[in-house]
Amino acid sequence: MRLPAGVLCGAAGAAWRENFPLRGRDVARWFPGHMAKGLKKMQSSLKLVDCIIEVHDARIPLSGRNPLFQETLGLKPHLLILNKMDLADLTEQQKIMQRLEGQGLKNVIFTNCVKDENVKQIVPVVTELIGSSYRYHRGEVCERPLMFLLDTPGVLAPRIESVETGLKLALCGTVLDHLVGEETMADYLLYTLNKHQCFRYVQHYGLGSACDDIEHVLKSVAVKLRKTHKVKVLTGTGDVNVVQPNYPMAARDFLQTFRRGLLGPVMLDLDILQGPPPGRD
């Protein structure tokens, strides 16, 4: 989507935040208790499967992956599916593959389940992985193919490695919004969009220019969507009803608009991909 020249020029010359304030956020409570139970159940089920299919969000191909799969990588055939590729900016796809290969992952498929893009590649790859595994030389791997799927609920790693990783997971809907705070998430989203020069939100919400002030952006969103509420203010002459922007509803719309892909494809792990590979200074 082409933005007006004035918007682009103003955005190019703007001074965006160089970092996002992460102190004072309790990332430990973002891991729901039921996930610990699900993780134990998943571990006990691994002995029943011949191939592990790990599904992860393509917008965060490196962040938040469960280390359980790393531990079992040498024991079971393993396929990583990076879904929602239509919502991800895959300009750095080659770097993504290089980083994943450095982690021992050679079998990776990018998919878009909404349009069945690349989905038909999954069964042939799984069949080949099982058939070529030295542990699974069987007379018949599948019949047309005959396969059984053991599904497990989405389970995060028991310990989110950093607050920023937690925020990325939250933007992708992996962590419940209310645990993190929708306005905090909206602020991190705005910070990320500006940092990556993704300014489609400007035209989507009819803003005059790109902005790094989340309060100003949410106020504009609330006014555009007519999301306001009355608040009683105590004055010297009594209570007065004042109309104020509904910031929580504006933040919710901002997040949902991003998740629907209406703000353009985004790679939330771009900072990792542009940094040095692990083990290098």
N, C-alpha and C positions, 0 to 999 in steps of 0.2 A: 504494500500500500504506500503510495507516494504522499508525503506530507508537504504542506505549504512551505515555500522556501524560507519564509520568515521564522517559522517554527524550527526548522532544521538549523538555521544560522544561529538562532538564540540558544538552541540546545547545545550546539557545538562549542559555543563560547562560555557556557555555564560552568560553574565550579561545583561539581557533584561531591557528595561525601566520599571520602577515601576509605572509610570503614564504617561498620555498623556497631553501635554500642551493644555489647553482649554481656556485660557484667550484671550480676544480681539476678540472673534468670536460672531457675531451678529446673535444669533439663532432666533430672532424675525422675521427677513426677510425671513426665510426658510419656513414660513407658507404662501402659495400663497393666494392672495386675493379671488380667486374664491371659495376657500374652506369654507370661512365664509358664503358665500351665500348658498353653498351646505349644510352646517350644519343647517342653519335655515330651509331649505326645508325639511331636514330629520326630524327635530323636529316636523314640522307640519304634516308630513306623519305618525308619530307613531300611531296616533289614528285610522288609517285605517288598522293596522296589528294586528294579533292575537299572533304572535310569532316573536321575534327578533333573527335573525341569524347573529352573528358577526363573520366576517372572519378576521383572523390576521395571521401574519407570525410566523411559529413555531420556527424560530431562535431567535425571540424576544417575547416570550410568556408573558412577564411582562412589557416590555417597550413600551411606546407610545400608549397604549390603550386609546380610547376616553372615558372620564368620563361621557359622555352622557349616555352610556350604564349602568354605575353604578347608575345613577339617576333613570333610568327606570326599574332597575332590579326587584324591588319589585312590579311593576305594570304590567309587561308583562312577559310571559314565555320567557326564554332567553337561547340560545344555542351558545356556543363559539366554532368555528371551527379554529383549528390551522393548517393551510395548509402549504405545502412544507416541510412535515415531513422528506422527503428523503434528504433534504439539512441541516437538523438540527441534531446535536449530542444530542440524547435523553437519554444519560446515566443517567441524573438527572431527568428523567420523573416523578418519584414519588415526588420529591421535587417541581416540577412545579405544579403538581396536588394539593399538600398541600398548596402552596402559593395561587393558584387560589381559592381553597375552602375557604381559610381564607378571601378572598375578596367577598365571597358569591356566587361563581361560582361552581356549582356542575355538570353541564351538559357540558362536554368538549369532543370533538372528534378531534383526530389527523388525518389529511388526506394528501394524495398525489394525486392531481387531474390528474396528467399526466398519472398515472397508475390506476386510479379509486380505489385507496387503501382506504378502509373505507368509501368511498363516499356513498355507498348504505345504510349506517347506518343512514344517515341524515333524510330522510323522515320518517322512523318509529319513530325516537326520537322526531321529531317535532310533529307528529301525537299524540304521547303519551303525550307530554307536553301540547298541546292545550286541549286534551280531559280530562286531569286530573286537569286542572286549574279551580278553583271555579268560575271564571268569565266567563267561556266559556262552560257551560254545554248546549250543543246543541244536537238536535236529530241526526244530522249526521255531524261528524267532516270533513270527506273527502269521496271521492268516487274513489277508486283504486289508490291513493287517489286524489280527486279533490282539487287542491291547486293553488293559485295564488301567484306569486312572485313579490314583489315590490322592484326593485333593486335601490340602491343609489350609487353614486360615492364614491370612497374612500375618507374619510374626517378625517384629523388629528384633534387632540385636538387643540383648539384655541391658546393654549400656550404650547409649548414644554417644559417639566419640567426641562431639563438641556441640555447643549451642547453635553454631551456624549450620551444622549438619542437621540438627533437629529442626531448624527453621525451614531448610530445604525440603525435608520430609513432610513437614506440615503443609507447605505450599502445594505439594503433590497429593495431599489428602491422606497421607499415611498416618499422621498423628492427628487426633481429634482437635478441631479448631479451638474449642473452649479451654483445652488444657494449656494452650500457648497464648491465646488471646487474639481475636480477629484484627484488632487495630495494630497490634505488634506485628502480626503477619503481613498486614497491608503495608506497613511502613517498610518492612524488609523487602517486600515485593517491589515497591517504588524505588528503593535503593538499588535493587538488582537491575531493574529495567533501565534506569538512568545510567548505571555503571556500564551496562552492555550496549548502551545507545539504542534501546528498543523503545521508541517514542510513540508507538501506535496508540497508546492510551490517551494521548493528547487529542487526537482527532475523534476517537471513539466517544469521549466524554465532552467534546466541544470546548476544551480548555484553550486559552489564548496562547500558551506556550508550555513547554516542559517545565516541571517544577520539582524541587527536592524536599518540599515541606509537606508532609503527609496531612497535617491539619488543613492546609489550604486546599489540597487535592480532594480530601474527603468532603470538605464543605462544598466544593464545586460539584462533586458527584451527587451529594444529597440534594442540592438545589435543583440540579438537572432532573433528577428522578423524583423530585417532590417528596423526598423522604425527610420530613420535619416532624417535630413534636413540641407540645407546649410544656413549658417548665414554669412553675410558680417561683417568683422572686419576691422576697420580703423587702419592702421599701418603707420609708417613713410614713407613707399614707395607706399602707396595707399591702396585701398580696397582689402582685401583678403577673398575669400570664404572658410569658415571653416565648416567641416562636424561635426554636433553635434547630440547627441541622441535626439529623439523627446519624451521628458518626458510626455507631455499630452497624446500622443497616447499610450505610455507604461502604464501609469496610467489607462487609459480607458480599455486596455486589461486585466490588473491585476484585475480590478473590475468585468469585464464581466466574466472572468474565475472563479472567486469566486462565482458569481451569478449562473453560470451553474453547480456548484457543483464539479468542477474539482479540487478544492483544498481540498476536503474532507468535511464531515459534520461538522458544527460549531454551537456552542451555544453562541450567542452574549451576552446573559443574565447570563452567568456563574458566573460573579462577584456578581450579585444580589443573585443568588441561593446559593452561598457559604457564603454569609454574613448572619448576624442575621435576623430573621423575623422581619417585622415592629412591633414596639411597644416594642422591646426587646433591651437591651443594648448589 
